[in-house]
Amino acid sequence: MLVLKNITIQTLKGRTLLHDCSFSLNKNDRLAIIGEEGNGKSTLCKLIVGVEDIRKNFIVSGTVVSDHQRLGYLPQTL
């Protein structure tokens, strides 16, 4: 199960990438995140799966509840 509640992500310069994003996914659900370049898609994915601590480069507020062992992330480039 994955739950995001009221996620807001901003750059350290104050640019808002996501504002008050909330959703939940159940077992076997799939999610596609699409949008223009530079709008926070990869940052959101990294936050969800915990592949790196994005809090070093971004201001993040809200709650993420996930089982990282059961999530996959396929970046656009390897």
C-alpha positions in Angstrom: 0.0 0.0 0.0 1.1 3.5 -0.8 -0.4 6.6 0.6 0.6 10.2 0.0 -1.1 13.0 1.9 -0.7 16.7 1.3 2.7 16.4 -0.4 4.3 19.7 -1.3 7.7 19.8 -2.9 9.7 23.1 -3.5 13.2 23.8 -4.7 15.5 25.5 -2.3 15.0 28.6 -4.4 11.3 28.5 -3.6 9.8 27.1 -6.9 6.9 24.9 -6.2 7.0 21.6 -8.1 4.0 19.9 -6.4 1.4 21.5 -4.2 -0.9 19.5 -1.8 -0.6 16.2 -3.8 -2.6 13.3 -2.2 -3.4 9.8 -3.5 -3.3 6.2 -2.5 -2.5 2.9 -4.3 -3.4 -0.6 -3.3 -1.8 -3.9 -4.1 -1.4 -4.5 -7.9 -2.3 -0.9 -8.7 -0.1 0.9 -11.2 0.7 4.6 -11.5 2.0 6.6 -14.5 3.2 10.1 -13.8 3.3 12.3 -16.9 4.1 16.0 -17.4 6.4 18.5 -18.8 10.2 18.5 -18.1 11.2 20.0 -14.8 7.8 19.7 -13.1 8.8 17.2 -10.3 7.9 13.8 -11.8 11.3 12.2 -11.0 11.5 14.0 -7.7 8.1 12.6 -6.7 9.1 9.1 -7.7 12.4 9.3 -5.7 10.4 10.4 -2.7 8.0 7.6 -3.0 10.5 4.8 -3.4 13.2 6.3 -1.2 16.0 5.8 -3.7 17.8 9.0 -2.4 17.2 11.6 0.2 15.6 14.4 -1.9 15.4 16.5 1.2 19.0 17.6 0.6 17.9 19.5 -2.5 14.2 20.1 -1.9 11.8 21.3 0.8 9.3 18.6 1.4 6.2 18.6 3.5 3.4 16.1 3.9 3.2 12.3 4.7 4.4 9.3 2.6 3.5 5.9 3.9 4.9 3.1 1.7 6.4 -0.4 1.8 9.7 0.4 -0.1 10.4 -3.3 -0.5 7.3 -3.7 -2.7 7.7 -0.7 -5.0 9.5 -0.5 -8.3 10.9 2.6 -10.0 11.9 2.6 -13.7 13.6 5.9 -14.5 13.6 7.3 -18.0 17.4 6.9 -18.3 19.7 4.5 -16.4 
